[in-house]
């Protein structure tokens, strides 16, 4: 599933109409962060074994999410995915780690 499709998919765990709207809700910050992390990981995985340049992913997410997705938020998300072993970041090239 593409990042855009995942963010626009109906959120069955909430009364909100999309994952993106749910993710922006202050009531569900933790769940929202997990959903966004999963969507970001999906986008990196979809890029294939060659990965995706970090700057390209940042601009794509900022286009989809808007001003809420700033550089500080992006860097924190990427750091969290690297620290959990889900992705590697080598010279700003993000690659999903196969389990």
N, CA, C and O atoms as CSV, one atom per row, in Angstrom:
chain,resi,resn,atom,element,x,y,z
A,1,UNK,N,N,0.852,-1.169,0.000
A,1,UNK,CA,C,0.000,0.000,0.000
A,1,UNK,C,C,0.900,1.236,0.000
A,1,UNK,O,O,1.880,1.299,0.742
A,2,UNK,N,N,0.568,2.194,-0.819
A,2,UNK,CA,C,1.377,3.405,-0.890
A,2,UNK,C,C,1.149,4.285,0.326
A,2,UNK,O,O,0.145,4.160,1.028
A,3,UNK,N,N,2.100,5.173,0.561
A,3,UNK,CA,C,1.998,6.087,1.696
A,3,UNK,C,C,0.731,6.918,1.600
A,3,UNK,O,O,0.012,7.074,2.587
A,4,UNK,N,N,0.455,7.448,0.429
A,4,UNK,CA,C,-0.735,8.284,0.253
A,4,UNK,C,C,-1.992,7.472,0.524
A,4,UNK,O,O,-2.897,7.942,1.215
A,5,UNK,N,N,-2.058,6.268,-0.009
A,5,UNK,CA,C,-3.233,5.421,0.207
A,5,UNK,C,C,-3.396,5.081,1.681
A,5,UNK,O,O,-4.514,5.077,2.195
A,6,UNK,N,N,-2.298,4.799,2.363
A,6,UNK,CA,C,-2.394,4.440,3.777
A,6,UNK,C,C,-2.890,5.614,4.621
A,6,UNK,O,O,-3.690,5.430,5.539
A,7,UNK,N,N,-2.415,6.814,4.308
A,7,UNK,CA,C,-2.838,7.975,5.072
A,7,UNK,C,C,-4.294,8.345,4.796
A,7,UNK,O,O,-4.953,8.953,5.639
A,8,UNK,N,N,-4.789,7.982,3.627
A,8,UNK,CA,C,-6.165,8.315,3.269
A,8,UNK,C,C,-7.143,7.176,3.553
A,8,UNK,O,O,-8.353,7.349,3.407
A,9,UNK,N,N,-6.629,6.020,3.957
A,9,UNK,CA,C,-7.468,4.862,4.232
A,9,UNK,C,C,-8.340,5.131,5.461
A,9,UNK,O,O,-7.876,5.746,6.422
A,10,UNK,N,N,-9.597,4.679,5.442
A,10,UNK,CA,C,-10.457,4.887,6.620
A,10,UNK,C,C,-9.846,4.266,7.859
A,10,UNK,O,O,-9.302,3.163,7.807
A,11,UNK,N,N,-9.934,4.967,8.958
A,11,UNK,CA,C,-9.416,4.500,10.233
A,11,UNK,C,C,-10.551,3.834,10.985
A,11,UNK,O,O,-11.443,4.512,11.495
A,12,UNK,N,N,-10.526,2.521,11.057
A,12,UNK,CA,C,-11.615,1.776,11.676
A,12,UNK,C,C,-11.568,1.823,13.205
A,12,UNK,O,O,-12.530,1.424,13.861
A,13,UNK,N,N,-10.452,2.310,13.785
A,13,UNK,CA,C,-10.339,2.345,15.239
A,13,UNK,C,C,-10.779,3.681,15.819
A,13,UNK,O,O,-10.653,3.908,17.022
A,14,UNK,N,N,-11.288,4.552,14.985
A,14,UNK,CA,C,-11.617,5.896,15.437
A,14,UNK,C,C,-12.857,6.391,14.702
A,14,UNK,O,O,-13.246,5.833,13.675
A,15,UNK,N,N,-13.466,7.434,15.232
A,15,UNK,CA,C,-14.610,8.027,14.553
A,15,UNK,C,C,-14.169,8.987,13.456
A,15,UNK,O,O,-14.999,9.466,12.684
A,16,UNK,N,N,-12.891,9.268,13.378
A,16,UNK,CA,C,-12.377,10.158,12.334
A,16,UNK,C,C,-12.381,9.412,11.000
A,16,UNK,O,O,-12.390,8.181,10.971
A,17,UNK,N,N,-12.373,10.165,9.898
A,17,UNK,CA,C,-12.573,9.526,8.600
A,17,UNK,C,C,-11.304,8.980,7.955
A,17,UNK,O,O,-11.404,8.098,7.102
A,18,UNK,N,N,-10.122,9.458,8.319
A,18,UNK,CA,C,-8.899,8.943,7.705
A,18,UNK,C,C,-7.804,8.796,8.744
A,18,UNK,O,O,-7.868,9.394,9.818
A,19,UNK,N,N,-6.787,7.987,8.413
A,19,UNK,CA,C,-5.635,7.853,9.294
A,19,UNK,C,C,-4.961,9.201,9.504
A,19,UNK,O,O,-4.520,9.507,10.612
A,20,UNK,N,N,-4.876,10.007,8.453
A,20,UNK,CA,C,-4.217,11.300,8.567
A,20,UNK,C,C,-4.949,12.187,9.573
A,20,UNK,O,O,-4.314,12.806,10.427
A,21,UNK,N,N,-6.268,12.253,9.480
A,21,UNK,CA,C,-7.030,13.060,10.429
A,21,UNK,C,C,-6.862,12.516,11.842
A,21,UNK,O,O,-6.723,13.279,12.798
A,22,UNK,N,N,-6.876,11.196,11.965
A,22,UNK,CA,C,-6.685,10.581,13.268
A,22,UNK,C,C,-5.294,10.890,13.809
A,22,UNK,O,O,-5.112,11.148,14.999
A,23,UNK,N,N,-4.320,10.858,12.906
A,23,UNK,CA,C,-2.942,11.113,13.313
A,23,UNK,C,C,-2.758,12.538,13.807
A,23,UNK,O,O,-1.888,12.795,14.639
A,24,UNK,N,N,-3.549,13.452,13.316
A,24,UNK,CA,C,-3.419,14.843,13.716
A,24,UNK,C,C,-4.192,15.154,15.000
A,24,UNK,O,O,-4.092,16.265,15.521
A,25,UNK,N,N,-4.950,14.204,15.510
A,25,UNK,CA,C,-5.720,14.398,16.729
A,25,UNK,C,C,-4.803,14.386,17.948
A,25,UNK,O,O,-3.977,13.486,18.101
A,26,UNK,N,N,-4.948,15.373,18.802
A,26,UNK,CA,C,-4.115,15.437,20.007
A,26,UNK,C,C,-4.507,14.370,21.020
A,26,UNK,O,O,-3.729,14.067,21.924
A,27,UNK,N,N,-5.681,13.802,20.887
A,27,UNK,CA,C,-6.134,12.782,21.823
A,27,UNK,C,C,-5.432,11.453,21.617
A,27,UNK,O,O,-5.369,10.635,22.535
A,28,UNK,N,N,-4.912,11.233,20.438
A,28,UNK,CA,C,-4.325,9.936,20.096
A,28,UNK,C,C,-2.874,10.078,19.662
A,28,UNK,O,O,-2.456,9.440,18.696
A,29,UNK,N,N,-2.105,10.898,20.354
A,29,UNK,CA,C,-0.733,11.173,19.926
A,29,UNK,C,C,0.114,9.918,19.768
A,29,UNK,O,O,0.817,9.771,18.768
A,30,UNK,N,N,0.058,9.024,20.725
A,30,UNK,CA,C,0.889,7.828,20.653
A,30,UNK,C,C,0.474,6.939,19.487
A,30,UNK,O,O,1.317,6.490,18.709
A,31,UNK,N,N,-0.819,6.689,19.371
A,31,UNK,CA,C,-1.311,5.868,18.262
A,31,UNK,C,C,-1.030,6.539,16.933
A,31,UNK,O,O,-0.705,5.872,15.950
A,32,UNK,N,N,-1.152,7.843,16.901
A,32,UNK,CA,C,-0.883,8.590,15.676
A,32,UNK,C,C,0.575,8.433,15.267
A,32,UNK,O,O,0.872,8.232,14.090
A,33,UNK,N,N,1.476,8.521,16.223
A,33,UNK,CA,C,2.900,8.372,15.923
A,33,UNK,C,C,3.193,6.983,15.369
A,33,UNK,O,O,3.987,6.837,14.439
A,34,UNK,N,N,2.559,5.968,15.934
A,34,UNK,CA,C,2.752,4.609,15.431
A,34,UNK,C,C,2.219,4.450,14.010
A,34,UNK,O,O,2.853,3.806,13.174
A,35,UNK,N,N,1.068,5.029,13.741
A,35,UNK,CA,C,0.490,4.949,12.398
A,35,UNK,C,C,1.366,5.669,11.384
A,35,UNK,O,O,1.586,5.173,10.279
A,36,UNK,N,N,1.858,6.827,11.758
A,36,UNK,CA,C,2.716,7.584,10.846
A,36,UNK,C,C,4.032,6.841,10.645
A,36,UNK,O,O,4.539,6.777,9.525
A,37,UNK,N,N,4.589,6.281,11.715
A,37,UNK,CA,C,5.828,5.506,11.579
A,37,UNK,C,C,5.623,4.324,10.640
A,37,UNK,O,O,6.487,4.035,9.812
A,38,UNK,N,N,4.488,3.640,10.761
A,38,UNK,CA,C,4.189,2.512,9.871
A,38,UNK,C,C,4.060,2.981,8.426
A,38,UNK,O,O,4.530,2.302,7.513
A,39,UNK,N,N,3.434,4.122,8.211
A,39,UNK,CA,C,3.281,4.650,6.860
A,39,UNK,C,C,4.635,5.062,6.270
A,39,UNK,O,O,4.904,4.827,5.092
A,40,UNK,N,N,5.482,5.680,7.101
A,40,UNK,CA,C,6.818,6.070,6.637
A,40,UNK,C,C,7.623,4.818,6.306
A,40,UNK,O,O,8.297,4.772,5.278
A,41,UNK,N,N,7.560,3.811,7.159
A,41,UNK,CA,C,8.261,2.555,6.891
A,41,UNK,C,C,7.746,1.915,5.608
A,41,UNK,O,O,8.542,1.415,4.812
A,42,UNK,N,N,6.443,1.918,5.392
A,42,UNK,CA,C,5.870,1.385,4.149
A,42,UNK,C,C,6.429,2.108,2.931
A,42,UNK,O,O,6.745,1.477,1.922
A,43,UNK,N,N,6.551,3.423,3.022
A,43,UNK,CA,C,7.076,4.202,1.896
A,43,UNK,C,C,8.532,3.837,1.619
A,43,UNK,O,O,8.933,3.716,0.462
A,44,UNK,N,N,9.317,3.662,2.670
A,44,UNK,CA,C,10.723,3.289,2.495
A,44,UNK,C,C,10.821,1.887,1.917
A,44,UNK,O,O,11.640,1.638,1.033
A,45,UNK,N,N,9.992,0.966,2.409
A,45,UNK,CA,C,9.975,-0.397,1.867
A,45,UNK,C,C,9.560,-0.402,0.407
A,45,UNK,O,O,10.105,-1.160,-0.394
A,46,UNK,N,N,8.594,0.445,0.056
A,46,UNK,CA,C,8.112,0.506,-1.330
A,46,UNK,C,C,9.187,1.006,-2.291
A,46,UNK,O,O,9.126,0.739,-3.491
A,47,UNK,N,N,10.156,1.723,-1.768
A,47,UNK,CA,C,11.248,2.216,-2.615
A,47,UNK,C,C,12.142,1.077,-3.092
A,47,UNK,O,O,12.908,1.246,-4.041
A,48,UNK,N,N,12.052,-0.065,-2.450
A,48,UNK,CA,C,12.823,-1.224,-2.871
A,48,UNK,C,C,14.205,-1.270,-2.244
A,48,UNK,O,O,14.527,-0.480,-1.357
A,49,UNK,N,N,15.021,-2.211,-2.721
A,49,UNK,CA,C,16.335,-2.422,-2.109
A,49,UNK,C,C,17.296,-1.250,-2.297
A,49,UNK,O,O,18.281,-1.133,-1.569
A,50,UNK,N,N,17.017,-0.391,-3.261
A,50,UNK,CA,C,17.865,0.777,-3.487
A,50,UNK,C,C,17.595,1.903,-2.520
A,50,UNK,O,O,18.381,2.845,-2.422
A,51,UNK,N,N,16.485,1.815,-1.799
A,51,UNK,CA,C,16.131,2.830,-0.822
A,51,UNK,C,C,15.600,4.112,-1.437
A,51,UNK,O,O,15.329,4.177,-2.635
A,52,UNK,N,N,15.457,5.123,-0.604
A,52,UNK,CA,C,14.960,6.428,-1.028
A,52,UNK,C,C,15.809,7.500,-0.361
A,52,UNK,O,O,16.104,7.392,0.829
A,53,UNK,N,N,16.206,8.525,-1.092
A,53,UNK,CA,C,16.952,9.619,-0.465
A,53,UNK,C,C,16.100,10.294,0.612
A,53,UNK,O,O,14.913,10.550,0.412
A,54,UNK,N,N,16.715,10.570,1.737
A,54,UNK,CA,C,16.022,11.153,2.876
A,54,UNK,C,C,15.306,12.454,2.499
A,54,UNK,O,O,14.167,12.668,2.913
A,55,UNK,N,N,15.943,13.304,1.738
A,55,UNK,CA,C,15.340,14.576,1.335
A,55,UNK,C,C,14.102,14.393,0.478
A,55,UNK,O,O,13.149,15.164,0.586
A,56,UNK,N,N,14.111,13.372,-0.375
A,56,UNK,CA,C,12.936,13.100,-1.218
A,56,UNK,C,C,11.758,12.667,-0.355
A,56,UNK,O,O,10.628,13.109,-0.563
A,57,UNK,N,N,12.033,11.797,0.617
A,57,UNK,CA,C,10.970,11.337,1.509
A,57,UNK,C,C,10.425,12.506,2.329
A,57,UNK,O,O,9.213,12.628,2.510
A,58,UNK,N,N,11.310,13.353,2.820
A,58,UNK,CA,C,10.884,14.517,3.602
A,58,UNK,C,C,9.949,15.411,2.794
A,58,UNK,O,O,8.895,15.809,3.289
A,59,UNK,N,N,10.320,15.724,1.573
A,59,UNK,CA,C,9.484,16.596,0.746
A,59,UNK,C,C,8.146,15.925,0.408
A,59,UNK,O,O,7.109,16.587,0.379
A,60,UNK,N,N,8.172,14.628,0.156
A,60,UNK,CA,C,6.934,13.906,-0.142
A,60,UNK,C,C,5.994,13.967,1.062
A,60,UNK,O,O,4.800,14.229,0.910
A,61,UNK,N,N,6.529,13.727,2.246
A,61,UNK,CA,C,5.702,13.747,3.452
A,61,UNK,C,C,5.201,15.149,3.770
A,61,UNK,O,O,4.064,15.317,4.212
A,62,UNK,N,N,6.031,16.146,3.552
A,62,UNK,CA,C,5.591,17.512,3.816
A,62,UNK,C,C,4.480,17.911,2.844
A,62,UNK,O,O,3.576,18.663,3.209
A,63,UNK,N,N,4.544,17.416,1.623
A,63,UNK,CA,C,3.488,17.687,0.642
A,63,UNK,C,C,2.178,17.037,1.072
A,63,UNK,O,O,1.110,17.629,0.917
A,64,UNK,N,N,2.258,15.818,1.613
A,64,UNK,CA,C,1.059,15.086,2.015
A,64,UNK,C,C,0.499,15.605,3.336
A,64,UNK,O,O,-0.694,15.887,3.444
A,65,UNK,N,N,1.362,15.729,4.329
A,65,UNK,CA,C,0.925,16.063,5.677
A,65,UNK,C,C,0.784,17.567,5.867
A,65,UNK,O,O,-0.118,18.023,6.569
A,66,UNK,N,N,1.654,18.326,5.257
A,66,UNK,CA,C,1.606,19.776,5.388
A,66,UNK,C,C,2.645,20.287,6.368
A,66,UNK,O,O,3.635,19.614,6.654
A,67,UNK,N,N,2.409,21.471,6.871
A,67,UNK,CA,C,3.377,22.149,7.730
A,67,UNK,C,C,3.636,21.417,9.038
A,67,UNK,O,O,4.662,21.652,9.677
A,68,UNK,N,N,2.726,20.532,9.452
A,68,UNK,CA,C,2.954,19.780,10.684
A,68,UNK,C,C,4.174,18.880,10.546
A,68,UNK,O,O,4.811,18.533,11.540
A,69,UNK,N,N,4.501,18.501,9.306
A,69,UNK,CA,C,5.652,17.634,9.071
A,69,UNK,C,C,6.857,18.527,8.787
A,69,UNK,O,O,7.197,18.787,7.633
A,70,UNK,N,N,7.494,18.989,9.860
A,70,UNK,CA,C,8.661,19.839,9.688
A,70,UNK,C,C,9.933,18.999,9.808
A,70,UNK,O,O,9.871,17.795,10.057
A,71,UNK,N,N,11.078,19.641,9.629
A,71,UNK,CA,C,12.346,18.922,9.640
A,71,UNK,C,C,12.607,18.247,10.981
A,71,UNK,O,O,13.142,17.139,11.016
A,72,UNK,N,N,12.242,18.889,12.074
A,72,UNK,CA,C,12.452,18.303,13.399
A,72,UNK,C,C,11.622,17.024,13.571
A,72,UNK,O,O,12.124,16.025,14.086
A,73,UNK,N,N,10.383,17.051,13.150
A,73,UNK,CA,C,9.511,15.873,13.235
A,73,UNK,C,C,10.068,14.760,12.351
A,73,UNK,O,O,10.128,13.601,12.761
A,74,UNK,N,N,10.472,15.122,11.138
A,74,UNK,CA,C,11.012,14.139,10.189
A,74,UNK,C,C,12.260,13.466,10.756
A,74,UNK,O,O,12.373,12.240,10.738
A,75,UNK,N,N,13.188,14.264,11.255
A,75,UNK,CA,C,14.430,13.706,11.791
A,75,UNK,C,C,14.157,12.798,12.982
A,75,UNK,O,O,14.793,11.753,13.118
A,76,UNK,N,N,13.228,13.176,13.840
A,76,UNK,CA,C,12.883,12.340,14.993
A,76,UNK,C,C,12.291,11.009,14.538
A,76,UNK,O,O,12.608,9.965,15.107
A,77,UNK,N,N,11.438,11.037,13.520
A,77,UNK,CA,C,10.829,9.803,13.017
A,77,UNK,C,C,11.892,8.891,12.407
A,77,UNK,O,O,11.901,7.687,12.665
A,78,UNK,N,N,12.784,9.461,11.602
A,78,UNK,CA,C,13.830,8.655,10.963
A,78,UNK,C,C,14.765,8.081,12.020
A,78,UNK,O,O,15.136,6.910,11.943
A,79,UNK,N,N,15.151,8.885,13.005
A,79,UNK,CA,C,16.007,8.396,14.089
A,79,UNK,C,C,15.349,7.243,14.838
A,79,UNK,O,O,16.010,6.261,15.175
A,80,UNK,N,N,14.059,7.360,15.096
A,80,UNK,CA,C,13.340,6.287,15.802
A,80,UNK,C,C,13.336,5.003,14.981
A,80,UNK,O,O,13.527,3.918,15.530
A,81,UNK,N,N,13.122,5.115,13.675
A,81,UNK,CA,C,13.117,3.924,12.816
A,81,UNK,C,C,14.508,3.309,12.706
A,81,UNK,O,O,14.633,2.088,12.618
A,82,UNK,N,N,15.552,4.131,12.710
A,82,UNK,CA,C,16.925,3.620,12.685
A,82,UNK,C,C,17.242,2.927,14.014
A,82,UNK,O,O,17.787,1.824,14.028
A,83,UNK,N,N,16.898,3.579,15.130
A,83,UNK,CA,C,17.194,3.025,16.455
A,83,UNK,C,C,16.480,1.706,16.712
A,83,UNK,O,O,16.996,0.854,17.436
A,84,UNK,N,N,15.300,1.529,16.130
A,84,UNK,CA,C,14.562,0.266,16.312
A,84,UNK,C,C,14.980,-0.803,15.318
A,84,UNK,O,O,14.471,-1.923,15.349
A,85,UNK,N,N,15.916,-0.451,14.430
A,85,UNK,CA,C,16.432,-1.433,13.478
A,85,UNK,C,C,15.539,-1.678,12.268
A,85,UNK,O,O,15.752,-2.638,11.528
A,86,UNK,N,N,14.547,-0.825,12.060
A,86,UNK,CA,C,13.626,-1.007,10.934
A,86,UNK,C,C,14.218,-0.508,9.617
A,86,UNK,O,O,13.892,-1.030,8.551
A,87,UNK,N,N,15.099,0.511,9.691
A,87,UNK,CA,C,15.730,1.061,8.492
A,87,UNK,C,C,17.196,1.364,8.782
A,87,UNK,O,O,17.621,1.424,9.936
A,88,UNK,N,N,17.961,1.553,7.700
A,88,UNK,CA,C,19.316,2.063,7.822
A,88,UNK,C,C,19.349,3.427,7.150
A,88,UNK,O,O,18.559,3.709,6.249
A,89,UNK,N,N,20.271,4.267,7.599
A,89,UNK,CA,C,20.444,5.593,7.031
A,89,UNK,C,C,21.926,5.775,6.770
A,89,UNK,O,O,22.694,6.107,7.674
A,90,UNK,N,N,22.321,5.555,5.524
A,90,UNK,CA,C,23.723,5.672,5.149
A,90,UNK,C,C,23.856,6.778,4.119
A,90,UNK,O,O,23.356,6.664,2.999
A,91,UNK,N,N,24.536,7.851,4.507
A,91,UNK,CA,C,24.697,9.010,3.613
A,91,UNK,C,C,23.347,9.528,3.119
A,91,UNK,O,O,23.191,9.862,1.945
A,92,UNK,N,N,22.384,9.590,4.021
A,92,UNK,CA,C,21.041,10.114,3.745
A,92,UNK,C,C,20.248,9.254,2.760
A,92,UNK,O,O,19.296,9.731,2.143
A,93,UNK,N,N,20.641,7.993,2.615
A,93,UNK,CA,C,19.865,7.038,1.823
A,93,UNK,C,C,19.179,6.084,2.800
A,93,UNK,O,O,19.842,5.357,3.540
A,94,UNK,N,N,17.856,6.094,2.795
A,94,UNK,CA,C,17.074,5.278,3.724
A,94,UNK,C,C,16.702,3.954,3.068
A,94,UNK,O,O,16.121,3.932,1.983
A,95,UNK,N,N,17.035,2.868,3.724
A,95,UNK,CA,C,16.754,1.536,3.201
A,95,UNK,C,C,16.089,0.722,4.296
A,95,UNK,O,O,16.555,0.712,5.435
A,96,UNK,N,N,14.998,0.036,3.956
A,96,UNK,CA,C,14.297,-0.824,4.917
A,96,UNK,C,C,15.129,-2.063,5.184
A,96,UNK,O,O,15.748,-2.611,4.272
A,97,UNK,N,N,15.145,-2.507,6.437
A,97,UNK,CA,C,15.869,-3.704,6.839
A,97,UNK,C,C,14.916,-4.880,6.722
A,97,UNK,O,O,13.827,-4.875,7.296
A,98,UNK,N,N,15.344,-5.894,5.966
A,98,UNK,CA,C,14.510,-7.096,5.855
A,98,UNK,C,C,14.672,-7.933,7.106
A,98,UNK,O,O,15.779,-8.139,7.603
A,99,UNK,N,N,13.536,-8.415,7.606
A,99,UNK,CA,C,13.569,-9.223,8.841
A,99,UNK,C,C,13.741,-10.679,8.520
A,99,UNK,O,O,13.791,-11.509,9.427
